[in-house]
Amino acid sequence: MEQWKNRVAIVTGASAGIGAAIAKDLAKAGMITIGLARRVEKIEALKKDLPENVQGNLHAVKCDVSNEDDIVRVFSEIDKKFNGIDVLINNAGVVRETELINKDNSSKIREVINTNVYGLVFCTREAYKSMEKHGRNSHVVHINSVAGHYPVQIPLLNIYPASKHAVTAITEIHRQEFIRSKHHIKVTSVSPGAVKTEMVPDDVEEKFGKIPFLEAEDISQSVLHVLGTPPRVQIHELIIRPFGERF
């Protein structure tokens, strides 16, 4: 990670779970880390978990990644204030319980697509503007899911697996576009299985029985591994599952 010291990283959905773990680890690794979330007070609270000498590396910025105008404004401000964006971690994602055939579920379906697909695409587009302008080696990481590779047999996920299948396709499209751009910008999809975060319902074990979970820190350490590869190496897809996962 020495190559990224004092460089600028944006982490979306950084207020809790995987995003919070990544934001803290990037700050510890010496990156100027901007955590985006609607609940910025939770990102500010993360600083208490950091050593005093690196607390200044973590910055909280309010942003709703389901809102394109918000994304455009915030990324432009970050580019100006921090002299560019070098790493983008597209972590923000939501799950809303319903079935595709349920009535009156439009708002739940739109919220998943707006955050998981449009948010990821627009954040990457705006980060690319900065990466192109400054011309430094850069990296985009999409936090995907095993559900982005096959429809997992879990009821009520509705459009979520489709949104993550889109991320799998978008990762390859981004790879091709970055190559055509002639800029040295890597892209990686990181696809976890079940991770114990606040996205997991409290009654999950009542519904499905005891299941193994990864911790958010497991995914964060894998992201650091991906970022730490030499310029000649691009990890395109990394699937991480808890041992014994059945679905």
Secondary structure, DSSP 8 states (H G I E B T S, - for coil): -GGGTT-EEEEESTTSHHHHHHHHHHHHTT-EEEEEES-HHHHHHHGGGS-GGGGGGEEEEE--TT-HHHHHHHHHHHHHHHT---EEEE---------TTSTT-HHHHHHHHIIIIIIHHHHHHHHHHHHHHH---EEEEEE--GGGTS--S-TT-TTHHHHHHHHHHHHHHHHHHHHHHTS-EEEEEEEES-B-STTS-TTHHHHH-S---B-HHHHHHHHHHHHTS-TT----EEEE--TT---
